[in-house]
């Protein structure tokens, strides 16, 4: 595992498509996601000044990535919690899921983070179990997805958390 750089932009973009098309019964494809406004919002210009990411490699080839990006109240992401809490995206290439790569990436970004983290997980996505095991708790809903928050210290309290207005 290594820090992601601007040279990893194409792979981060590929992983975004993987995360968006997690459900094999509802695959929209790369062209769809590249045309969607969320694509630019989540991966455009990676890495921006406050972005942080990691790439997992096997035999020198990238096999998964996790990255964090800050959003604002004026332009929130799907798992937006607040301006000072970055949202993460995470994905592993097909054929290698279930081997612990995603867990290793998630643990690594948690360890590297100096702040709380948030994410969004769509209904039916089995990754929610991993997120729960790693200390993320449900704090809201947006459409057919759950917004989850992980406190920096690993606490499960939502004290002080105020859900953003829809």
N, C-alpha and C positions, 0 to 999 in steps of 0.2 A: 504494500500500500504506500502511496506517495501523495504529496499535495498536488492538486490539480493546477494547471497553468493555462495561459491563453492558448498554448499549443494543443490543449485537450478540448477546445471549444466544440469541435465537430463531434467528439465522443459524448460530451455532456448533452449536446443537442440530440444525439441518438438515444441516450438514456432518457431524456425527457419524453420522447415518443414512446419508449418502452413503458414508462410510468403511466402515461396517458392511455395507452392501449393495453393495460394490464389484463383486461377481461377478454379471453379468446373468443367469446360469443359476441363481442361488440367492438371489433378492431376497425378503426377508421383509417389507419395508415399514415405514413409520413407526410404525404402531400397535404392531407387534411390538417394535421397538427401544425405544419409549417405555416399554413395560411391562417390559422387561428390566432387571435390576439394574445392568448395566453402563452404562446411559444416565445414571442419576443419578451413578454413580461417576465417569464421565468428563466430564460437562458440568453436573451439578447445581450450581446456585448460581454459575455462571461470572459474573464472575471471583472466585475465592476469593483470599485474601491473597497466595499465592505463585504464582498462575496468571499466565501471560503469553500473549498471543495477538496475531496480526496478521490483518487482513482485506485481501484484494486486491479492488480495485474496477475496474470498467470502466464508463465513462459514468455514474458515481455509484451504480452497482448492485453489491452484493457478489457476487463470482464464485468466491471461494475463501477458505479460512481455515486457519491452523495455530495450535495452542495447545499449551502445556506445562502439565502438572499433576503435582504430587508425590503419590506413593502411599507406603504404609508396608508393612512386612513383615506386619503384621496384616491389612491390606486392600490387597493388591497389585493392580496392573492387569495386563493381558495381557503387556505388554512390561516388566514390573517388573525392575529391576536392583538398586536399593538405595534406601533412604530419602532419600538426598541427590542422587539423579539423577532429574530429571523425565522423564516419558514424554510424547512428542508425539503429537498427532492431526493429520491433514492431509487436506484434500479440496478438490476443485474441482467446480463444478456441471457436470452433464451438458451435452454439446455444446461445452464449452470445454477439455476435457482434451486434452493433447498440444500445447498452445500455449505451454508454458513457464511457466504460472502456478504450478503445483505446485513446479517447480524454484526459481522466484523466492521463493516462500513459504518453502521449506525453507532456502535460502541465507540468507534474512533472519533466521530464528529461530536458525540456527547462529551468525550474526554477532552477534546480540543476546545470546546465552546466555553466562553466566559459569561454566557447569558442563558436564559431559558430558551427553549426551542419549540417551534410549533410545526404542525404538518396537517395535511388533509388526506383522508382515506375514504374512498368511495364504498358505499354499501356493498357487501359481498366480497370485498378484497380480503383474502386471508392474512395479509400482512398486518392487519390490525392486531392480531395476537402477538406478533413480534413487538409491535410498538407498545402494547400494554406491558409485556414482560420487561421492557427496557424503561419503564416508568412513565410513559405517556398516559395521560388521562383525558377522557372526553370532556370538552368544555363548550361545545356548540355544534350546530348543524348549519350547513349551507347546501341547499338543494338535497341531493341524495348522497351527501358526504358528511363525515364527522370531522370536526376540527379537534385536534388533540394538542395538548401542551405538556411539556416536560420541564419541570422546575430545575434550575441549575444544580441545586443540592440534592435532587432526586426526591424531594418531598412530594406528596400526593395531594396536598392541600390546594384548593382554588381560592383561598383567602386572598383578597386584594385583586382578584381577577374580575374584570368587568367585561362582559361579552360586547364586541363591537355591534353597533346598530346595523340592522340589515340594509 
